[in-house]
Amino acid sequence: MTVGLDTRLREVLGKKTADTLAEGLGLETAGDLLGHYPFRYAQRGERTDLASLGIGDDVTVAAQVRAAVKKTFTPRSGKSRGRGRGELLEVIVADEAGRSLTLTFFNQGWRSKELVAGRWGLFAGKVAQFRGRLQLNSPQYQLLAEDAEDPGSAIEEFAGTLIPVYPATAEMPTWNVAKAVHTVLGLVPSPPDPLPAPLRERLGLLDYGTALHQIHRPDSHEYLGAAKKRLKWQEALVMQTVLVRRKAASAGEAADPYPEGGAILDAFDARLPFALTAGQEQVGAEIAAELAREHPMHRLLQGDVGSGKTLVALRAMLQVVAHGGQAALLAPTEVLAAQHHRSIAEMLGDLADGGQLGAPTEATQVVLLTGSATAAQRRPVLDAVRTGTAGIVIGTHALLYDGVDFANLGLVVVDEQHRFGVEQRDALRAKAKKPPHTLVMTATPIPRTVAMTVYGDLETSRLTELPAGRSPIATHVVPYTDQRWMHRTWSRIREEAAAGRQAYVVCPRVGGDDTEDPGTNEKRPPLAVTDIVEELRANQLSGLRLGLLHGRLDPEEKDRVMRAYAAGDIDVLVATTVIEVGVNVPNATAMVVLDAERFGISQLHQLRGRVGRGSHAGLCLLVSEAFEGTPARERLDAVASTTDGFALAELDLEQRREGDVLGAAQSGMKSHVKLLSLLKDADIIAASRAEATALVEADPQLERFPGFAALVDDLAADRGEFLEKG
């Protein structure tokens, strides 16, 4: 039987196995299965780090049986309660370093006949803890061959030195995946190689068929390394070619030019009470020059917390408005959209009073549109947008809806791009008569390889210096179980309030009906703002004016609370991460983050950026139950040790899965990235970018390499047809 990569697994493996692979792992074709690479390789005799196993982790470990002991027990709960004494088989497995793990089997004493001391095997299950010892309860396992003693029991899939360990499910453990792969590998002839032959030969890469065999059944570490390199190159080159083609297509589009300067921008600059930083001057000049061209700008503006991105974006919007265009600012939350509307209106003053008596002739209107607006509230806003009276339009996803029609949309500004997918960006761009200029902003520092991969169709600018007037922020980790530290934490908040300043208290959960299942670890649910605000009012912060803010509040209530806090009528705002980005209250100087270990590095850095925005120094206290030496505590210590967002972004990337990093911004990209590491493979990513650029310049449609073109088109399709929209 000849099998191609498109052959359905049902035709090869039978209905039962194929259905299990499809339901549990999403694998439906031979190509899907052969693209389901091992995530690591076990080796008999290797020093498996059993000590690093985390409670609750689903693991597959290679280890050797050291002892098997039968014990009796009396069931105290469950279906067996009251049925007399049961039998427990307790098996100790270990690596050569002496690190051990306990396997427990209830009423399965017969397994002691095969789980004998000296046998090596793969053991799969969920890690639990009992009386201080790590254990797997009733794990699945596959014993490895006893070589010379019992050649008849050899398991061909695991006969080699390197044992592939696959992403698996309880219904389809790793050894069954390996058997399925082995079957399909034997039936698929050498598949056509999609990589351009000249490139493959010049780089000395394995052919596709050899790489597939060596990734699944490596002959040696050397062959495995060569297979990984070849397959990583394929992933990187396909991704970069998609982005290079998109960028080239955009460069060929015609856009309305907006000359530098203009009446409203000149008037605004003349009123600025401070000088722009050198970075703001440089980035502003880059953007101004691109807006003046007849091809659309596509630029990513990175700036750490408080670096002044909004001011740079506002000046770009005013340049467009000055010459008859409109600018739309898309924000991820209603709180942030309202904050932008208030701050931009305040910065512009009467320059935002377009159409009103006494307003300067160059003035425009600044309007806000969110999903919660009533029909009566929306009507005048939509009219102002449609007629062009509103030069600056700020909103949430509501800007993307049908019925929001622009007179002349010239610039799209997307704030906190990581909260949106490419499709949202392009849906707003599609509302313009001609392709508009696009400025994408993020306060989340992005490592170079991530920017090149996730935002590779954009030019990149960075703001690295903070404007004058920003104050330093001190960050400390506070042990939740130490009452002296906790007492001092709340005392510091009281001291700030007594001095006329304000604070935030951040919790990971809203509360009410969103309680979490504590799971097998019996860990308490995350702290909730609705509970904490009442406790603080009654005890630690009694007498202070406390406000409550979270995503479930009515939009009008959210706006009322933020206005009261900004006006100084609230001393302490108890909130969820709804305040993570964009919220600007210069008088807020202190922040307490409860259950800090439940937040990511970048998220903590963003939260911390809400304080120290005025003339007084900021203080951020990370309250946590994490013990010293644990990964969670190390993350918190890292945040406390530096305010360098780009350094923290690199650390965050080290600790996160690649798919999490790619996130919604790349849509189908995650399914195409299986081996490539955005952190470890920076050289491959950079080199593949150069190769992709050369390929597209020489052959825009990739007609010389149809197999490679098919992969590129497949990825572009996975990301959605919005990729090709103007």
DOTIVO-819300 format. One record per residue (C-alpha): x, y, z. Coordinates in steps of 0.001 Angstrom, whole numbers, plus 500000, padded with zeros to 6 digits. Each point is the difference from the previous one (the first is absolute). Layout:
<tilos>
XYZ/...
</tilos>
This chain:
<tilos>
500000500000500000/501383503399498978/499154502793502398/500301503724499344/500148502785502557/496346500824499233/498783496425500579/497448499739502815/501228498047503003/496841497881499942/501255498421496789/503331499122501614/499416499337503705/496338499023500149/497007501888501344/500577499549503747/503610501183500101/499369502766497464/496999501327501935/501996500017503243/502847501923498339/497542502462498469/497952500602503148/502884500226502454/502790501531497924/498324501472496922/501918497707497626/498014498926496939/502446499365497156/503333498260499581/501618503428499702/498389501114503262/501394496959501795/503511500310498561/499912503671500950/499182499031503594/503614500047501164/501329498559503284/500415502736502589/502953498205501594/501985496773499805/500507497623502906/502983497721500254/500427496909502106/502522500817502664/499539503754499622/499808502131503118/496361500961499826/499449502985502271/497196498501502048/500543502678502637/498773502690497602/496544498467499551/497188502323501010/496923498887501898/497087499754497578/502249499654496934/499171497334497434/503363498349499383/501670497113498232/503261498940501650/502606497394499123/501139498227503149/501088496664501441/497996497884502438/501846499744503317/497436498187502153/496367498855500087/498199499463503311/496451498782500672/498106501568502882/496481499739501372/497704502908500765/496461500678501165/497980502224497613/498649503071501792/498117501631497158/498728499472496498/498348496922498528/502218497584501940/499081501386503428/498853497298502402/501071497144497757/502790498704502216/503726500206499401/501503500796496615/503417499394498503/502404502752499008/502989499384497751/502659502640500602/502786500122497396/503108502136500384/501659501156496781/503124502129499796/502662501397497726/503720499330500378/500430503147502073/497818498406502676/497007502289499592/496892497912500515/496304499987499243/497266497783501437/497430498218497839/496830498799501710/497565497374498715/496830499080501920/498913496350499958/502361499232497119/502576497886501778/500492497909496872/502076502813498527/502834499065502369/500793497094497640/501117502420497248/501022503024502051/503090498293501360/503179501666501175/502345500904497178/497372500485497248/500019503309498151/496811501568498752/498041503069499068/497488500996502687/497234502530499260/497547501664502367/499197503059502106/502447500904502765/498486499997503491/501484500212503480/499377497770503021/501793500444503304/502684502114498391/500746497549497166/499275500494496311/497929497247498434/498034498942496930/496691498306500792/499128497070497699/502278501256497222/500083498595496502/503339498481499148/501960498256497293/502918497803501044/503044500029497804/501579496860498600/502106497853502304/502497499666497157/501861496687500241/497876498502502776/496640500317498236/500435500906496328/496462498903499192/498549502944501923/502000502636498124/497945503049499119/501197501128496613/498907503604500492/502280500314503006/502882497824498880/502263502941499178/502222501955502318/497775503098499797/496359499461500961/497562502578498560/497533501418502525/496983501548498274/497321502444501091/497316497498500991/496665499467501715/498722497475502515/498247498144497167/503041500189497714/503204499697502083/503364500816498465/500892496406499125/496784499593498000/500750503228498153/503464498581499270/498508496805498589/497661501990497750/502899502154498780/502087496900499313/497201498499497919/499490503147497940/503729500608499511/500308496553498467/497209500681497512/500889503544498899/502567499998497226/502555502779499985/497718503061499874/500686502886497613/502237502586501596/498277503402500250/503155502003500728/501666501606496961/502815497625499003/502648502722499476/499438501330503503/499995496521501571/503230499053498260/501711503296500817/499117499670503690/500828496284500148/496534499023501271/498605496451500008/497323499125497474/496439499948501336/499534496213500077/503252499384501876/499173502768502459/496591498447500754/501525496574500642/502757501404502192/497694502205502064/497821496982500855/502588497177500062/503393501656500404/503089497894499354/502086502263502210/500063503359501703/501818501393496959/497292498890497566/497321501301502360/501695503405500093/500203500099496199/496313499061499688/498927502700502445/502085502619498195/498450499141496653/496414500026501284/500568503223501953/501264501644496830/496838498943498212/497775501472502713/501971503241500140/500251500474496236/496289499416499433/499056502493502727/502394502666498834/498939499587496376/496355500576500965/501006503197501797/502377501205497271/497335499488497329/497454501865502100/502446502840500531/500828500125496280/496311500046499087/499405502890502400/502941501934498579/498385499849496590/496695501479501186/499050503627499466/499133502110503049/499104503649500509/503086502013500999/499780502367502964/502769502621499883/502053500679503091/498785502692502363/496601501649499682/498001502605501887/498567497891502846/503293498133500551/502000503240500036/497538501540502468/500209496925502239/503809499940499956/500112503692500883/497941499313503132/501992497021501313/501234500914503508/503052497723499675/502578498972497451/499732496698498167/502617497382500841/502655499258497398/498269496688499313/496621501673499496/501593502483497613/501684497242497972/497008497650499833/497672502917499305/502174501043497044/499961496427498614/496213499828500228/499492503499498571/502140499151496971/498110496760499363/496606501690500292/501115502434497284/500616497177497517/497555498600497461/500302496457501352/498451498892503314/502116500034503129/500069496756501993/501930500647503192/500267498383503439/500744502437502816/501443498298503056/500403501936503182/500436498830503546/497470501065502599/499791503796500146/502287500732497049/497557502423498363/498568497941497128/496576501671500189/501507503432499383/501883498706496952/496789498415498678/497983503180500629/502454502105498018/499695497513497107/496198500203500190/500121503805499950/502214499948496893/497313497984498213/497141502150501315/501816503179498950/499785498903496369/496409498817499873/500281496433501218/498591498161503013/501852497894502560/498527497044501914/501506498696503237/499004496405500854/500353499053503700/499429496537501545/497754500996502922/497373502608500728/501997501238502991/503041500627497814/497950501527497174/498340502411502439/503406500809501517/501403500813496543/496967502166499205/500391502004503210/503776500414499796/500027500955496292/497170502496500506/501879501491502963/503271500234498061/498264501715497058/497901502392502067/497878502197497739/501662498380496969/497537497148500711/496988502380499850/499523499890496228/496620501355498912/499402501913503239/499776503779500342/503334501575500849/502052496958499056/503186500572497992/499460499673496249/502409497048499856/498171498073502777/498422496582499496/497656497732501940/501197497061502105/497300497347500457/499706496715501901/498126496900498814/499664496836502120/497765496946499893/498047501061503064/498906503345498540/496222500350499638/498362500706496663/499456503619501056/503652500350500953/501225498351496788/497938502083497581/501879503343500223/503335498184500134/499253497992496851/498846503189498251/503232501783500925/502051497053498751/498053499682496760/500130503722499160/503639500424500978/499226502508502755/501791497667502404/503644499948499028/501046497655502819/497833496960500744/500829497894503057/498327496698500761/500022496314500749/498979497122497723/496827502049499420/501950501894497314/500073496801497944/496215499584499828/497871500592496930/498470503466500070/503207501743501087/500892501860496799/502886502431499664/500083503000497677/503729499665499339/501871497590502274/503686500686499523/501703498532503087/499232496980502163/501687499875503416/499736496681501853/500877500185503706/501249496907501799/500162497967496784/500590496734501906/496346500188501109/498835499870496379/500428497693497051/501149501129496585/496404499688498825/498802502783502324/502719502305498762/499065499312496391/496239500152500612/500428503613501089/502333500743497079/497348498644497637/497709502916500969/502261502409498131/499521500962496338/503719499481499413/502362497886502099/500622502173503075/503255500459501834/500313497703503026/501778500568503314/500018497065502408/500981500750503613/500954497729502851/501279500652503505/500950496335500301/503714499862499152/500544497536497166/503248498079499475/501485500473496529/499201496486498761/496383500294501114/499613503372498287/501530498509496848/497623497028500087/496748501373501380/500238503514498528/502305499254497080/497796501901497558/500606503236501915/502913502402500304/501031500341503643/500748503023502187/500955499999503658/499655502621502718/502575499100502626/500227503112502199/497439501307502456/498731503589499754/501063502523502618/497862499845503122/499713496205500190/501111498685503376/501802496782500935/498006496998501194/501228497762502830/498667496428499952/500078497492502872/498698496451500489/497869499640503153/499403496546501550/496243499644500490/500436497759503037/502188502475501913/497612502157502012/502661502593500790/500652500576496304/496296500117499220/499346502480502811/502769502208498635/498558499699496481/496656501451501003/501725502612502188/501894501245496929/496721500405498121/498597502006502919/503128502187500009/499609500787496310/496334500898500515/500877502177503005/502455501885497789/497223500706497502/501000497329497516/498158496946498642/500518496264499592/498812496895498151/499292496533501385/499890497386497227/498416496539500217/499982497232497358/496263499270500181/496693501864500081/498104497718502398/496381499040500252/499192497044497739/503429499673498375/501485497800502713/502642497577498820/500228496296500670/502966499649502370/500901496723498266/501999497113501344/502456502241501818/497247501464502188/501480503425499335/497713502853500958/498324502008497227/501655503287498993/499084503020502096/497039501970498660/499496503757499924/496416499766501229/501180498191503149/503189501987500558/498373503421499712/497579499137502814/502766498614502205/502163503075499464/497090502337500738/499243498183503229/503563499430501192/503377500903498493/498949503203498175/496937501019501998/499356503716499847/501488500416496535/497926500605496890/500068496750497999/498761499487496450/499276496769498103/500761499417496313/499718496847497915/498867498910496551/496490498935500991/498899503433501148/497597502003497894/502044502229497641/498536503144501502/500987498797503463/503520499201498773/500301503473498558/498611501591503163/502522498141502185/502953500911497768/498945503639499910/499680500072503796/503406498382500393/501620502379497523/498404502930501856/501455498822503316/496629499105501538/501136496378500561/503077499187502109/500424496342499040/498682498341496861/499479496241500434/500016498540496499/500693497102497676/502405500281497076/497520502308498270/502461502732501060/502950498173498412/500530502298497041/499549503678499303/498469501155503275/501771503238500899/499562501509503480/503204501902500868/499023500267503675/499978496181500382/503280499037501657/499510496536501533/498717496634498843/499399496720501827/499640496945497747/498384497115501891/500682496410498884/502779501461497865/501294496545499052/496829499514497939/501017502750497565/502562499834497202/503205502012499904/498853502408497287/496633500443501671/501618500940503322/502250502454498186/496971501578498332/498104500229503281/502982501566501738/500057502682497325/496784501491501384/501931501598502907/502894502456500025/498452501968497135/500323503335501801/502586501858502085/499985497505502909/501861496679500026/497962496854499398/499755496911502210/498814496567498853/499528497182502539/499613496486498580/498176497924502613/500492496279499490/499871496568501612/502798498733497741/502972498582501903/503561501057499296/501685497812497411/496785499164498128/499553501112496362/497100502243501018/502102501805502594/502886500345497547/497641501767497580/498940502437502682/503588500619501083/500892500736496382/497232502612499749/501158501531503270/503619500142498849/499567502195496911/497668502451498295/501561499220496596/496992498731498073/502061498578497154/502144497921502368/496827498693501642/498510499245496578/502944497734499186/499541498175503314/496258499744499392/500668498449496612/502326497426501574/497261498875502372/497035499970497641/498931497595497277/500557501225496459/496287499749499197/499191502299502910/502475502555498704/498581499900496486/496524500408501446/497004501324498111/502151502344497942/500983497203497685/496858497875499838/501020496896498026/503693500609500655/499975497894503175/499068496824498144/502989500495497710/502576500576502741/500903496683501591/503781499954500320/501106503583499472/500861501866503198/499679503763499820/502679500292502679/502498497270499118/499759500173496213/500566503718499471/502722499302497425/497711497793497898/497180502549500181/502258502888498941/501606497973497198/496643498726498754/498744503601499862/502841500885497634/499386496882497892/496253500687499832/500637503572498871/502305498793497238/497510497332498877/497081502432499773/502049502678498250/501125497486497341/496680498167499651/497043501793501667/497536497171499231/502544497239500795/499236498415496633/503366498219499902/499254498144503235/496350498833499971/500409497663502986/501345502814502150/497351502393498665/497314497542501143/501348500076503565/500094503797499965/496453500205498657/498849497457502588/501348502082502864/498552503190498529/496621498258499760/500243498792503598/500569503562501141/496829500955498169/499148501649496731/500379503354501747/503732499686499302/499410500975496404/497549502819500687/501041503514499122/
</tilos>
